[in-house]
Amino acid sequence: MAHLQEISVYPIKSTAGIQLSSSWVDPIGLPYDRRFVVCDQHGQFITARTHAKLCLIQANLTPDGLMLTAPDMPLLAVRYQQLIDEYQHVAVWGDTILGQRCHTSVDLWFSQFLGQSCHLLFFGEQSNRQVKNTTNPVAFADGYPLLLISQASLEHLNSRLKQPVSMRQFRPNMVVQDCEPFAEDTWRHIRIGEVEFELTKPCTRCVFTTVDPDTSEKHNQLEPLATLKTFRQLAKGDVLFGQNLIPLNQGQIRLGDPVTVLDRQFAPEFVNVKAVGRANTTKKQTTSQQAADIPRLVPSAEQASLICQHIYDETHDVKTFAFKAKNGSLPENFKHYQAGQHLPFKLTIEGKTVNAIYTLSSSPTRSETLTITVKRVPNGRVSNFLHDHFTVGSEIVAKAPNGKFHLGNISQQRILLLSAGSGITPMLSMLKALTDQCDNREVVFFHSARSEKDLIAFEEARALAKQHGHCKLHFTLTQSASPQWQDFQGHLNAKMLSVIPEISSVDAMVCGPQGFRDNAKALLLAAGLPESQFHFESFGKRLNDKSTESASVPMPSPVSIRFDSWDKAVVGNTKESILEQGEAAGLIMSYSCRGGMCGSCKVKLESGEVRELASDGLMPSDKAQGYILACSCVPKSDIVISKVPPRK
């Protein structure tokens, strides 16, 4: 687990930082951080990007303000009580902010040091600024209250440089250790000490990183920025290093606090990635056009390359794919998932990187192999590719398993596993875990399929039930059955559920198509099951693996999509999801399952109409407020969407 290694504040924008052993965190960030800014006589902020000498000014905190030192300058006391009751506008990037004037002697000191007329302004009571397109406050920082970088990321960068650089050149507020290089790229929501943070945007780096903080001299070859461009540059040109954060609550953080990752995301995809220390490696030659057409699946920190080891035919249209880590050992966060969770991954189809997600049919109790069980869907892009072209030895890049539907939700001593079709996969994972852990709670496993030939893992389920010892197994066939069939026939009904005594005392885990889930919920609640004990995972049409749409769906046509919170407008279409079109426009949008189940991609539809393919990840209150799932909604008209406001 990562831990907090350094805490730093920079009282005056672009000047030297101060390291702390602990700090309070409030909505605007860390106290004292970027609360002062230097501006010229026209109200334009001055930065070390253009005035590198600023980084030589050292501020020290005092009970009544700051004590400043700088080369060849006298000591300067900046006292809060000497602030002038006068405000002036200062432009910081695209924002115009009211800043409180300091004493005339302070302005003279800075003017003398920088060799031009300037003012020092304080973020006072009348000052107000928000992170762009949000209501989150921020002072004079570039755009976000806080910046986090891992020590491992710096060490990885230094391994590529002739002369190592200091973390001070990147000016983070928090440095974490004990994690993989660039692990922070994959974190979306973390907790440090008493505070939770949202990682909102990777930090785009500039020429300031090339300034030596000890001499204020810029590197003659613009290092480390030049090297960062070789492996940390996006297609649109941004060079990323570190993550911008927004605090979600107030509280204390201290050195040594553990970093708990509460939610994850895929790392950005970089261009021109250069390997380290592989100059003499011999590879099979490909044409330049082939190289351009085939994207490399490069795992980031906390992702893993998985190699297919076995493929098993379960039924005429269902296969199970077993994976092991490419490097021989799965990362720890891949081993310790919850039975019932899903596996998000990327694979290459026809030269393009495609995101997919399938529930794991393996169990964390059997930690070296991950399996997914995939039903072929008519016209399904991913499922048909896996069935027809994916072979033993093929590779995917996966994110650690996640999802809210898992054994950890169960609190009762009796468990109902209720599934239909390929919804059996999380049930297999759960029953394997319960069996391997010698969990003697009573289990009823009830599965619905169309016919005997459609029964997935029939013999495996029977063997697991027998091994468990306290598991009763039932099946129902909805379309056809042989004369020898001795279990239920027809769609799930109250009579079938009557074989389960005292339904009110079970935790019901339900997975299947939405129609099956809705019917199961109605029957179970009518039989006395408390709604709090009803847990579900639903599946249906997924945008990367969907059946042919109804003939009533119109032909694709151009529409205007305004991503309001991202300050971006594009000409989109009525065919692809909002998430896909946002990503194509270069936006970094939150997501996880991409199947309408988890709710991570929730956005607000401010205006316009969409075609909704899934909404399981939304609560009724979300729908009432106009929220939709970007991964599962396709524009029908010109639309405007915005981000979900952060939690207070």
MITOR-522144 format. One record per residue (C-alpha): residue in three letters; y, z, x. Coordinates in steps of 0.1 Angstrom, whole numbers, plus 5000, padded with zeros to 4 digits. Each point is the difference from the previous one (the first is absolute). Example, Ala and Ser with C-alpha at 12.3 -4.5 7.8 and 13.67 -1.06 7.14 Angstrom:
// residues 2
ALA495550785123 SER503449935014 
// end
This chain:
// residues 648
MET500050005000 ALA503549925012 HIS502550285008 LEU503850025002 GLN500949985037 GLU503849975000 ILE502950054976 SER503449855010 VAL503449974984 TYR502949785011 PRO503250174988 ILE502249705008 LYS498749654992 SER498949825032 THR500550315023 ALA497350205017 GLY497550214980 ILE499150374999 GLN496450114998 LEU499150294976 SER497050224996 SER500350014962 SER502349874973 TRP500850024963 VAL499749674982 ASP502249924971 PRO500449684979 ILE502549855025 GLY497650065029 LEU500450265028 PRO503150215002 TYR502549895026 ASP498449655004 ARG502449715001 ARG502750204981 PHE502749865023 VAL500949645008 VAL502549835022 CYS502149724985 ASP502749775013 GLN503649984986 HIS498949754974 GLY497350234986 GLN497049825015 PHE497350235014 ILE499449995038 THR496549995012 ALA498350015034 ARG498849654993 THR503449885010 HIS501450325017 ALA497050125021 LYS502150295015 LEU499650194967 CYS496450095009 LEU501450205030 ILE501850254977 GLN497950324996 ALA500650224970 ASN499050364999 LEU499950204968 THR502250314997 PRO500550254971 ASP503349834990 GLY499349635009 LEU499249805031 MET500750035038 LEU500149655016 THR499549895036 ALA500449665015 PRO500349865036 ASP503450065015 MET501350164968 PRO501050364992 LEU498050214976 LEU500949944964 ALA499550244971 VAL499749844966 ARG500550284975 TYR499349964963 GLN503050224992 GLN502349755017 LEU498949714979 ILE503049844982 ASP500149994963 GLU500349625001 TYR497449734995 GLN499949645011 HIS497649714994 VAL497549915026 ALA497649704998 VAL496550065011 TRP498149684998 GLY500449894964 ASP501250344987 THR503550134997 ILE500150385002 LEU502750264998 GLY500150205033 GLN501950325006 ARG502549985029 CYS499750235030 HIS502950165020 THR502249775019 SER498950145033 VAL496449894992 ASP501249644993 LEU501949995033 TRP496950125020 PHE497849734985 SER502849735005 GLN500350105036 PHE496249995007 LEU499549664982 GLY503249845012 GLN501249914965 SER501750164970 CYS497450174978 HIS499250294976 LEU497250244995 LEU499150054964 PHE497850264983 PHE497749964970 GLY501950254978 GLU500050124964 GLN501649684987 SER497749785020 ASN497349824981 ARG497449755009 GLN496549904988 VAL497049825016 LYS500449644988 ASN498849944965 THR499050374995 THR501650324990 ASN498950185033 PRO502950135020 VAL500549905037 ALA502950085024 PHE501049775028 ALA496549905011 ASP499449625000 GLY498350004966 TYR497550294996 PRO500250375005 LEU497150035025 LEU498049815026 LEU496550085011 ILE498049865030 SER496750105015 GLN499650085037 ALA497049785001 SER502149704989 LEU502450065029 GLU497150045024 HIS498549674988 LEU503449835005 ASN500350145035 SER496649875009 ARG501549654995 LEU503250065020 LYS500649995037 GLN502350304998 PRO499250264973 VAL502850094976 SER500950334984 MET499750094963 ARG503750085002 GLN500649624999 PHE498749994965 ARG501850314987 PRO497450134975 ASN500550324980 MET496350095002 VAL497449915025 VAL496350064992 GLN497050025023 ASP496250004997 CYS499749674981 GLU499249645009 PRO502849765011 PHE502049884970 ALA498150224976 GLU503350064983 ASP500049634989 THR497350084976 TRP501450324985 ARG501849984967 HIS500350374990 ILE499650305024 ARG500550375001 ILE501450195030 GLY500450374997 GLU501550084965 VAL501449654995 GLU498649674986 PHE501449675012 GLU499949654988 LEU499849735027 THR502249744984 LYS500549735026 PRO499149925036 CYS503050045024 THR501449675012 ARG501050035037 CYS503149865017 VAL501649975034 PHE500850385000 THR496450065011 THR500849825033 VAL502750255009 ASP499050265026 PRO501050334985 ASP500750155035 THR502249725013 SER501149814969 GLU499049685018 LYS498249734980 HIS496849875015 ASN500649665017 GLN496949864983 LEU500650184967 GLU496950225003 PRO498350154981 LEU501349774972 ALA498749695017 THR496450155002 LEU500250134965 LYS500649644988 THR496749895015 PHE497950224977 ARG502250184974 GLN502049714985 LEU499849884964 ALA499949644991 LYS503650034987 GLY501150135035 ASP500350384995 VAL498750215029 LEU498550334987 PHE499550335017 GLY499950334981 GLN500250084963 ASN503050104978 LEU499450304978 ILE501550154969 PRO499350374993 LEU498550074966 ASN500850374999 GLN501850275020 GLY498250235025 GLN499450115035 ILE498349805028 ARG499050145034 LEU498549865032 GLY496250004998 ASP499949954962 PRO497149784990 VAL500849654985 THR497949964968 VAL499749644989 LEU500250004962 ASP500049624994 ARG499649695022 GLN501049645000 PHE499149695020 ALA502049955032 PRO502449715003 GLU498649685014 PHE501549895032 VAL500349665017 ASN499549915036 VAL497750305006 LYS499050005037 ALA497050205012 VAL500350235030 GLY497949955031 ARG498049694989 ALA501449735022 ASN496649895013 THR498250004967 THR498249674993 LYS500149894964 LYS498749714980 GLN502849744998 THR501649914967 THR502749754992 SER503650124994 GLN499749904964 GLN496850204996 ALA501750305016 ALA502949974976 ASP497849974970 ILE497850305007 PRO501850334998 ARG498650285022 LEU498850314982 VAL501550255024 PRO499450364990 SER502950245004 ALA499750375007 GLU497950184973 GLN498549664989 ALA496749885013 SER498249685006 LEU496750004982 ILE497049775007 CYS497549904973 GLN496650135011 HIS497949924969 ILE500349824966 TYR497650104972 ASP499449814968 GLU500250254971 THR499849764971 HIS500549634993 ASP503850045003 VAL500550335019 LYS499850065038 THR500450315021 PHE501849965034 ALA499450275027 PHE502650045027 LYS500250195033 ALA503050055023 LYS500549715024 ASN500650245029 GLY496850204992 SER501550314983 LEU502050034968 PRO503350195002 GLU499950354986 ASN502149924970 PHE497449734991 LYS497250255002 HIS501550284979 TYR500849824968 GLN499150134965 ALA497049854982 GLY501449764973 GLN503049875020 HIS500849645008 LEU500449805032 PRO503149785004 PHE499549725025 LYS501249675012 LEU498049695007 THR500749635009 ILE499349744973 GLU500849645007 GLY502350095028 LYS502050264981 THR499950385001 VAL499050134966 ASN500150374988 ALA497150134981 ILE498650334987 TYR496650124989 THR498650344992 LEU497650135026 SER496350034990 SER499350195032 SER500450375003 PRO502050205026 THR496950205006 ARG498649695017 SER503149955021 GLU499249725025 THR499649724974 LEU502449894972 THR498749784972 ILE501649814971 THR498149864971 VAL501649684987 LYS499449814968 ARG500749635000 VAL502949934976 PRO500549644986 ASN502849845020 GLY500450335019 ARG501549925034 VAL498850305019 SER496750064983 ASN498949635003 PHE501049995036 LEU498050315008 HIS497049874981 ASP500149645014 HIS501650025035 PHE500050355013 THR497150065024 VAL498650275022 GLY502350035030 SER503149924979 GLU503050235004 ILE502550184977 VAL502950235009 ALA500050304978 LYS502350294991 ALA498550354997 PRO498350054966 ASN502250154973 GLY500450034963 LYS500350274973 PHE496649954984 HIS497550215020 LEU497850315000 GLY502850225009 ASN501349984965 ILE496950184986 SER500250374992 GLN497350044974 GLN496450095008 ARG498749704980 ILE500949645008 LEU499849684980 LEU500049675019 LEU500749734975 SER500349645011 ALA499749644990 GLY499349685020 SER501350035036 GLY501750324990 ILE496750165013 THR501349985036 PRO502050335001 MET497250174980 LEU497549905027 SER502350155027 MET500450324980 LEU496250044993 LYS499249945037 ALA502550275010 LEU498750254975 THR496549935011 ASP500650025037 GLN502050324996 CYS497250164980 ASP502550064972 ASN497950144971 ARG502549954972 GLU498649824970 VAL500749635000 VAL499649744972 PHE500349645013 PHE500549764971 HIS500449625008 SER500649704978 ALA499049645010 ARG499649674982 SER496349965007 GLU497250115023 LYS500949735026 ASP503650145001 LEU498950365009 ILE501650085034 ALA498250235024 PHE497550094972 GLU497250125023 GLU502550175024 ALA501550204971 ARG496650104988 ALA499150125035 LEU503250195004 ALA499650174966 LYS496550115010 GLN501150135034 HIS502950194984 GLY497750184977 HIS502650094973 CYS501149654990 LYS499049834968 LEU500349625000 HIS500749784970 PHE500749634996 THR501049784971 LEU499849624998 THR502749834979 GLN498749644996 SER496249965006 ALA497050215009 SER496349935006 PRO497450154976 GLN499150245028 TRP503550155001 GLN499850374990 ASP503650125003 PHE503149944979 GLN501249664987 GLY503549914987 HIS503550105009 LEU500850375007 ASN500150204968 ALA500050364988 LYS496250014996 MET499549915036 LEU502450285012 SER498150254978 VAL497450025027 ILE502650205020 PRO500050364988 GLU503350195000 ILE502349715009 SER503050235000 SER498750165032 VAL499749695022 ASP502349815023 ALA499849644989 MET500449745027 VAL500449664983 CYS500249655017 GLY499849664984 PRO502149734983 GLN502950134980 GLY498349944967 PHE497050205010 ARG502350285014 ASP502150024968 ASN496850014978 ALA498550275022 LYS503150214999 ALA500249994962 LEU496350094996 LEU500250285026 LEU503150164986 ALA498649984964 ALA496950175013 GLY502150295013 LEU500849915036 PRO503450155011 GLU502349715011 SER500650195033 GLN496349955008 PHE500149624995 HIS500549815033 PHE499949635002 GLU500249705022 SER500449664983 PHE499749655013 GLY500749664986 LYS502049705012 ARG501450035035 LEU502549765013 ASN498049915030 ASP496749994981 LYS500649894964 SER498449794974 THR501649694986 GLU503050114980 SER500249934963 ALA501149654990 SER503150164984 VAL501450085034 PRO502749745008 MET500049795031 PRO501950165029 SER503749954999 PRO502950135022 VAL501750334991 SER502650225016 ILE498750335014 ARG502650265011 PHE498650285021 ASP503050224993 SER499150305021 TRP499349775029 ASP503249804995 LYS498049684999 ALA499949714975 VAL497449725002 VAL498949704980 GLY496550104990 ASN497349874977 THR498050094969 LYS496749995018 GLU500050265027 SER500450384997 ILE503450175007 LEU498450175030 GLU498849685015 GLN503349834995 GLY501950295014 GLU497850005031 ALA500549635004 ALA503750065000 GLY499650245030 LEU500450334980 ILE498050315008 MET498850124966 SER497750304994 TYR496449934989 SER496550125005 CYS497249874978 ARG501749674989 GLY497850024969 GLY502250194975 MET498150335004 CYS501950235024 GLY503649974989 SER501449975036 CYS501949684992 LYS501850134970 VAL503449854995 LYS502549994971 LEU500549694980 GLU503850004994 SER500149674981 GLY497849704991 GLU496449964990 VAL496750025019 ARG496449934993 GLU498150325006 LEU496449975013 ALA499350375006 SER501850334994 ASP497450275007 GLY502250145028 LEU502750094975 MET500450314979 PRO501249954964 SER503350165010 ASP500449735027 LYS499549724975 ALA502550164977 GLN502649995028 GLY499449635008 TYR497950045031 ILE497549735009 LEU497549945029 ALA501349735024 CYS496549915010 SER498849924965 CYS503149854983 VAL501049635001 PRO503549904990 LYS500349814966 SER503849975003 ASP502950085024 ILE499550375009 VAL501850285018 ILE497950295014 SER500950325019 LYS498350275019 VAL498850334985 PRO502650275007 PRO498750245026 ARG498850344988 LYS502650285001 
// end
